[in-house]
Amino acid sequence: MLEMHDVTSFGLTAFILFGAYTLFGITGFGQSMIAMPFLAMIASLRFFVPLVALLDTVFVLWNMTKFRKDADYRELIALLPTTIIGMIGGATMLVLLPERILLLTLGVLITAYGLYRLVAKQQAGKLNKFVAVPLGLLAGALSATFGTGGPIYVAYLSGRIFDKSQLRATILGLLVLTAIVRLGVFGIGGLYNNAHIWLWWLMALPFCFAGVKLGHYLHDRLKSESLLILVYLTLVVSGVTLLVKNF
């Protein structure tokens, strides 16, 4: 049975996850990037990163079943080897590095990404396929360490695939693959030996499901440009908050 402190912490966690998965329902990605800096203020990254990995697996599999026929599997295969290597390195950092260093790094990355997206111009031209090597390593490491590698994958794939349906399906396919690899890496690293992770996962599922359904409802009713600006501003605020708290 949860103690009062745990009940309060879970209530905040459920609220954060509901909002993050509402974004996922609207855009198909970005839930971990939004959720993780706020969750890190409640408990350890070593608790929440594997917890959110479990949740991500459920919902990316659910979404992928709808769009799997449109995916460009050649792009997925190109990213997979370096992604696996990056994830192994990222999981190692998650286990070994001091929590404060991890939180400061997350704060810098989140703030920098939010600011970059607020001022960046639309990318022109098609990215070279060899860019998959460094980006796969970086995104894999960030996915395992913070659960935040998705935007890098999106940036790469949107520079390779210009059909919107194919792009959405390929992003989802990649998220499925990375989610499964993360579970394996975290399992080998012993991060799922904590029974509370499994309990909170089960209790959080209904809130995440409700968020995804709300996101699907809002998908055609919101201006995507305004929503993305709000998301990027939220990233900047949450990243700066992490930096101030952990300096």
C-alpha positions in Angstrom: 0.0 0.0 0.0 1.3 3.5 -0.9 2.3 5.8 1.9 1.0 9.4 1.8 4.3 10.7 0.4 4.1 8.1 -2.3 0.5 9.0 -3.0 1.4 12.7 -3.5 4.4 11.8 -5.7 2.3 9.5 -7.8 -0.4 12.1 -8.2 2.1 14.6 -9.6 3.6 11.9 -11.8 0.2 10.9 -13.2 -0.6 14.6 -13.9 2.8 15.1 -15.7 2.4 11.8 -17.7 -1.2 12.7 -18.7 0.0 16.0 -20.2 3.0 14.4 -21.9 1.0 11.6 -23.5 -1.6 14.1 -24.6 1.2 15.7 -26.6 2.2 12.2 -27.9 -1.4 11.6 -29.0 -1.3 14.9 -31.0 2.2 14.6 -32.6 3.3 11.0 -32.2 6.5 11.8 -30.3 7.9 14.1 -27.7 6.3 12.7 -24.5 9.6 11.8 -22.8 11.2 15.2 -23.7 8.3 17.0 -22.0 7.9 14.6 -19.0 11.4 13.8 -17.9 12.6 17.2 -16.6 9.5 17.5 -14.5 9.6 13.9 -13.3 13.3 14.4 -12.3 12.1 16.9 -9.7 10.0 14.2 -8.0 12.4 11.2 -7.9 15.6 9.8 -9.4 16.2 9.5 -13.1 17.1 5.8 -12.4 13.5 5.3 -11.4 11.7 7.4 -14.0 13.8 6.6 -17.1 13.0 2.9 -17.0 9.4 3.5 -15.9 8.8 5.8 -18.9 10.5 3.3 -21.2 7.9 0.7 -20.2 5.0 3.2 -20.8 6.5 4.2 -24.2 6.7 0.6 -25.3 3.0 0.2 -24.8 1.9 3.3 -26.6 4.3 3.3 -29.5 3.3 -0.4 -30.2 -0.4 0.7 -30.1 0.2 3.5 -32.5 2.4 1.5 -34.8 -0.2 -1.1 -35.4 -2.2 1.6 -37.3 0.5 2.8 -39.6 3.1 0.0 -39.9 2.4 -0.5 -43.7 3.6 3.0 -44.5 7.0 2.8 -42.8 10.3 3.0 -44.7 12.2 0.1 -43.2 15.4 0.8 -45.0 15.8 4.0 -42.9 15.1 2.0 -39.8 17.7 -0.5 -40.6 20.3 2.2 -41.3 19.8 3.8 -37.8 19.5 0.6 -35.7 23.2 -0.5 -35.3 24.5 2.8 -34.1 21.4 3.3 -32.0 22.1 0.1 -30.1 25.7 1.1 -29.5 24.6 4.5 -28.2 22.0 3.0 -25.9 24.5 0.7 -24.3 26.7 3.7 -23.6 23.8 5.8 -22.4 22.6 3.1 -20.0 26.1 2.7 -18.6 26.1 6.5 -17.9 22.7 6.3 -16.3 23.9 3.6 -13.8 27.4 5.0 -13.1 27.3 8.8 -13.2 26.2 10.9 -10.2 22.6 12.0 -10.3 23.5 15.7 -10.1 25.7 15.5 -13.2 22.9 13.7 -15.1 20.3 16.3 -14.1 22.6 19.2 -15.1 23.3 17.6 -18.4 19.5 17.0 -19.0 18.9 20.7 -18.1 21.4 21.9 -20.6 20.1 19.6 -23.4 16.5 20.4 -22.8 17.1 24.2 -22.7 19.3 24.2 -25.7 16.9 22.1 -27.8 13.9 24.3 -26.8 15.8 27.5 -27.7 17.1 25.9 -31.0 13.6 24.9 -32.1 12.2 28.4 -31.3 14.7 30.1 -33.6 15.5 27.3 -36.2 14.5 27.7 -39.8 12.9 25.0 -41.9 15.6 22.6 -43.2 16.2 22.6 -46.9 17.4 19.6 -49.0 17.8 16.0 -48.2 20.2 14.8 -45.5 23.1 12.5 -46.4 22.4 8.9 -45.2 25.8 8.8 -43.5 24.5 11.3 -41.0 22.7 8.3 -39.5 26.0 7.2 -37.9 26.6 10.1 -35.5 23.0 10.9 -35.0 22.1 7.3 -34.2 24.9 7.1 -31.6 23.8 10.4 -30.0 20.1 9.7 -30.1 20.6 6.2 -28.7 22.7 7.5 -25.8 20.1 10.2 -25.0 17.3 7.6 -25.2 18.9 5.3 -22.7 20.2 8.1 -20.3 17.2 10.4 -20.3 14.6 8.9 -22.6 14.9 12.0 -24.8 16.4 10.8 -28.1 13.2 11.1 -30.1 13.6 14.6 -31.4 17.0 13.8 -32.9 15.4 10.8 -34.8 12.6 13.1 -35.9 15.0 15.7 -37.2 17.0 13.1 -39.1 14.1 11.3 -40.6 12.3 14.5 -41.6 15.4 15.3 -43.6 15.2 12.0 -45.4 11.5 11.3 -45.9 9.2 14.0 -47.2 5.9 12.1 -47.4 4.0 12.9 -44.2 2.3 9.5 -43.8 5.5 7.6 -44.5 7.4 9.9 -42.1 4.9 9.4 -39.3 5.0 5.6 -39.7 8.8 5.4 -39.9 9.2 7.5 -36.8 6.8 5.2 -35.0 8.6 2.2 -36.2 11.9 3.5 -35.0 10.3 4.4 -31.6 9.1 0.8 -31.3 12.6 -0.6 -32.1 14.3 1.7 -29.6 11.7 1.1 -26.9 12.3 -2.7 -27.2 16.1 -2.3 -27.2 15.9 0.1 -24.2 13.9 -2.5 -22.2 16.5 -5.1 -22.9 19.4 -2.9 -22.0 17.7 -1.7 -18.8 16.8 -5.3 -17.9 20.4 -6.5 -18.3 21.5 -3.5 -16.2 19.2 -4.4 -13.3 17.1 -1.3 -13.5 13.9 -3.3 -13.4 14.7 -5.0 -10.1 12.8 -2.3 -8.3 9.2 -3.5 -7.7 7.9 0.1 -7.4 8.7 0.7 -11.1 6.3 -2.1 -12.1 3.6 -1.0 -9.6 3.7 2.7 -10.8 3.7 1.5 -14.4 0.5 -0.4 -13.9 -1.1 2.6 -12.1 0.1 5.1 -14.6 -1.2 3.3 -17.7 -4.8 4.6 -17.4 -3.6 8.2 -17.1 -1.3 7.8 -20.1 -4.1 6.1 -22.1 -6.5 9.0 -21.3 -3.8 11.5 -22.4 -3.3 9.7 -25.7 -7.0 9.6 -26.4 -7.3 13.3 -25.6 -4.4 14.0 -28.0 -6.1 12.1 -30.8 -9.2 14.1 -30.2 -7.3 17.4 -30.3 -5.1 16.5 -33.3 -7.4 18.0 -35.9 -8.7 20.8 -33.7 -5.5 22.6 -32.8 -3.1 24.7 -34.8 0.1 22.6 -34.8 2.4 25.7 -35.0 1.0 27.3 -31.9 1.2 24.0 -30.0 4.8 23.4 -30.9 5.8 26.9 -29.8 4.1 26.2 -26.4 6.0 22.9 -26.2 9.4 24.5 -26.9 8.7 27.2 -24.4 7.8 24.6 -21.8 11.1 22.8 -22.6 13.1 26.0 -22.0 11.4 26.7 -18.7 11.7 23.1 -17.4 15.4 22.9 -18.5 16.3 26.2 -16.8 14.5 25.0 -13.7 16.5 21.9 -13.6 19.8 23.9 -14.0 18.9 26.3 -11.2 17.8 23.5 -8.9 21.0 21.4 -9.3 23.7 24.0 -9.5 
